[in-house]
Amino acid sequence: MFQPAPRQLQVIKIIVFLAALLPLARLVWFGFTDRLGANPIEFITRSTGDWTLYFLCLTLAVTPLRRLLQWPWLIRLRRMLGLFCFFYAVMHFTTFLWFDHFFDLGEMWRDVLKRPFIAVGFTTFVLLIPLAITSSNAMVRRLGGKHWQQLHRLIYLIAPLGILHFWWMKAGKNDFAEPIVFGVIVAILLGMRLYWRFMQNGARPLRATPR
């Protein structure tokens, strides 16, 4: 079992942090060098949306990898990966609100109600907000471990909604390859977590129910 020393773990976290900023650095570089293509808004929207899903999958993969590889230290990376998922989701939403609607909330809301795939994406983003807000140790203590876990089970709803949003968006172009790949990955990762949770609960002794 590989167990990094505290200093090694700190180096790993710094490397992961810097690597997670590379997609943003790429967008900035492409913007300054005029390489965002004929439709820069679509390029930024697509890129930030893709990286939101990438980091969602990486966050969901932490628990299965931790158990399969017997690397308990991986849990120390999960919060960072989850916050980067939210970070790119914020960029994705901001691109929609800023460049598509120029911060016109009324027009944005009408667009949300008119187009189902945007409504699903907006719902997914809103559900991510409480998870990001309660990601700190202080919030875990304030909510209590049990309530914190119950809140963060929203990920079982967020992940399928994110895939649905992506699939619906690609449906207009008859491009289903990427949504299917993401869907399979998310289904496997969520399925493993649910299986282990079921097995863990099944292994617990039954308690008498108070009358």
DARA-V289335 format. One record per residue. N is the residue number from 1. SS is DSSP state (~ for helix, > for strand, _ for the rest). D_FIRST is the distance of its C-alpha to the first C-alpha in whole Angstrom. Layout:
n->{N N}
ss->{SS SS}
d_first->{D_FIRST D_FIRST}
This chain:
n->{1 2 3 4 5 6 7 8 9 10 11 12 13 14 15 16 17 18 19 20 21 22 23 24 25 26 27 28 29 30 31 32 33 34 35 36 37 38 39 40 41 42 43 44 45 46 47 48 49 50 51 52 53 54 55 56 57 58 59 60 61 62 63 64 65 66 67 68 69 70 71 72 73 74 75 76 77 78 79 80 81 82 83 84 85 86 87 88 89 90 91 92 93 94 95 96 97 98 99 100 101 102 103 104 105 106 107 108 109 110 111 112 113 114 115 116 117 118 119 120 121 122 123 124 125 126 127 128 129 130 131 132 133 134 135 136 137 138 139 140 141 142 143 144 145 146 147 148 149 150 151 152 153 154 155 156 157 158 159 160 161 162 163 164 165 166 167 168 169 170 171 172 173 174 175 176 177 178 179 180 181 182 183 184 185 186 187 188 189 190 191 192 193 194 195 196 197 198 199 200 201 202 203 204 205 206 207 208 209 210 211}
ss->{_ _ _ _ _ ~ ~ ~ ~ ~ ~ ~ ~ ~ ~ ~ ~ ~ ~ ~ _ ~ ~ ~ ~ ~ ~ ~ ~ ~ ~ ~ _ _ _ _ _ _ _ ~ ~ ~ ~ ~ ~ ~ ~ ~ ~ ~ ~ ~ ~ ~ ~ ~ ~ ~ ~ ~ ~ ~ ~ ~ ~ ~ ~ ~ ~ _ _ ~ ~ ~ ~ ~ ~ ~ ~ ~ ~ ~ ~ ~ ~ ~ ~ ~ ~ ~ ~ ~ ~ ~ ~ ~ ~ ~ ~ ~ _ _ _ _ ~ ~ ~ ~ ~ ~ ~ ~ ~ ~ _ ~ ~ ~ ~ ~ ~ ~ ~ ~ ~ ~ ~ ~ ~ ~ ~ ~ ~ _ _ _ ~ ~ ~ ~ ~ ~ ~ _ ~ ~ ~ ~ ~ ~ ~ ~ _ _ ~ ~ ~ ~ ~ ~ ~ ~ ~ ~ ~ ~ ~ ~ ~ ~ ~ _ _ _ _ _ ~ ~ ~ ~ ~ ~ ~ ~ ~ ~ ~ ~ ~ ~ ~ ~ ~ ~ ~ ~ ~ ~ ~ ~ ~ ~ ~ _ _ _ _ _ _ _ _}
d_first->{0 4 6 10 13 15 18 15 15 18 19 17 19 22 21 21 24 26 25 26 29 30 32 34 35 35 38 40 40 41 44 45 45 47 44 44 46 50 48 46 46 44 42 41 40 39 36 35 35 33 30 31 29 27 25 26 24 21 21 21 18 16 16 15 12 11 11 11 8 6 7 9 11 12 15 16 17 19 22 23 23 25 27 27 28 31 32 33 34 37 38 38 40 42 43 45 47 48 48 49 51 52 51 53 52 55 54 50 51 53 51 48 51 52 49 47 44 44 45 41 40 41 40 37 37 39 36 33 35 34 31 31 33 31 28 28 27 30 31 28 30 34 33 31 28 29 32 29 27 30 31 28 29 31 29 29 33 32 30 33 36 34 34 37 39 37 39 42 42 42 44 47 46 45 42 39 36 34 35 34 31 30 31 29 25 26 27 24 22 24 25 21 21 25 23 21 23 26 23 22 26 27 25 27 30 33 35 39 40 43 47}
